[in-house]
């Protein structure tokens, strides 16, 4: 039932692990190339409950909170 915010998607690996345990994961990545890599990796792995957003994690995502976990 948890909603998770991850700051720094990287390759999407941690988002995939979190998505296996949580209801919803939103992961933020500032670098456009890494954000696309994470999207591609999550799609290829069949992860449907994780969303990659290209954004600056230092700005937060208050409009979509509250989050049960922030990583």
Helices and strands as residue ranges (DSSP letters): E 3-7, H 13-21, E 24-29, H 32-44, E 50-54, G 57-59, G 62-64, E 69-70
